[in-house]
């Protein structure tokens, strides 16, 4: 048996798996963009504002950002990029999910690992509901 042929086949299968994972990730990114577009249309619909007197968020209030990292060891570049964005964000309040994200205590509302997420889900929901209903943040 020729080792070069075995290595070529193994590399091919690895590339196929990586490509399939990339395609699945792209589906979620498209869904993310569609949800963002839908929320943007609802929020910025001029007809709703005129007809229903929809309250507009106060631009002077802080922004709420939810940072989600990975607690597994295979996503170091992802965690690094999220941590860089987290550390460069000096305005607004933050919810941080993921133990491997770099520590910051600057306006952090909640910080938890992914394993603790289920226990904090009600609290996160409460923060987001208050942010929307009481207009505590300019954007989420």
N, C-alpha and C positions, 0 to 999 in steps of 0.2 A: 504494500500500500504506500502510495506516495504522500508524504506529509504536506507538500505544497497544495495538493488538491483538497485535502481535508481542511486546511487553513482557509483556502479560498471559499469553500462551501460554508464554513462557520462564519466567515466575515460577511458573506452574502446574507445568511439568515439573520445575523445581527443587524445589518442595514435594513432588512425588511421589517424587523421588529421596531427599530427606531423610526422608520418612516410611518408605520401604522400608528405609533404613539403620537407622532407629530400631527398626523391627520386628525386623531381624536382631540388633541389639544386645540387645534384650529377650530373644530366645531364649537368647543366651549367659548373660544374667543369671539366667534361670530355671534353666539347667543348673548354673550356679555355686551357686545356692541348694539345688538338689537334691543336688549332691555334698556340700555342707556338711552338709545334713540326714542323708545316709547315713553320713558319717564320725562325726557326733555320735551317731547311734544305735548304731554299732559301739562307739565309745569309752565311752558311758554306759549300755550294756546291762547291767542288774543281773544277769541270768541268766548272762551270760558271766563276770562278775566272781565270782559265787558258784561256778559250775561249774568254771571253768578257772583261777581265781585270777589273773585278768588284772591286771597291774600298773597302777596309776593314776599318771598323771604327777605329779611333785612340784610343787606350786603355788609353792614357794619358788624354783624355778629360773627363769632368764630366758626371755622369750618370743622366738621367732624370727619376724620379719616380712619378707616378700618384697615389695618395692616395684617396680612395673613402670611405667615411663613410656614416652613415645613419642619417638623420635629424629627424627620428621618435623615440619615446621613448622606443620602444620595443627591441632595439638591443644594450643595454648598454655593454654587454660583447664583442660584435663585435667591437663597437667603441673603447672600451678600448684596445683591442688587436691591432687595426690599429694605435691608438694613441701611444702605446708603441713602435711599430715599427717605427713610424714617428719620435718620440723623440730620438730614438737610432740611427737614420740615420743622421750622421754628414757630409756625403760626397754627393756630387751631388746636382742637382736642383730638386725642388718639385712643383707639382701642387696638391693642396689640395681641394677636393670637399666634403663638409659636414660641417655644423656649429658646430656639437657636438664633433668634433675632437679637441684635446688639441692644444693650440696655440703654434706656433713656428715661428719665423721670419728668421730662418737660411736658406738662399738660396731659398726662396719661390718665384716662378715666378707668380703664381696665387693662390688666395684663395677665395672660394665662397661656398655658400650654394647650396643644390640641387635645390631649387626653382630658383636660379640665373643661373643655368647651361645653359639653352637655350640661354640666352643673351651672354654668354661667349664661346659658342660652336665654333664660327668662330676663336676666338683668340687661343683657344686650338688647333684647326686644324692647324693654322698658326705656332704655336710653334713646333708641331710635324712635319709638312712639312719641316720647316727650319732645324730641327734636322736631318732629313733624307737626304734632298738634300744638305745642306751645311755641313753636318757631324759635327754638333755642340756638339753632345754627343757621348759617347762611346757605350751606350746602352739605351734603353727605357724600 
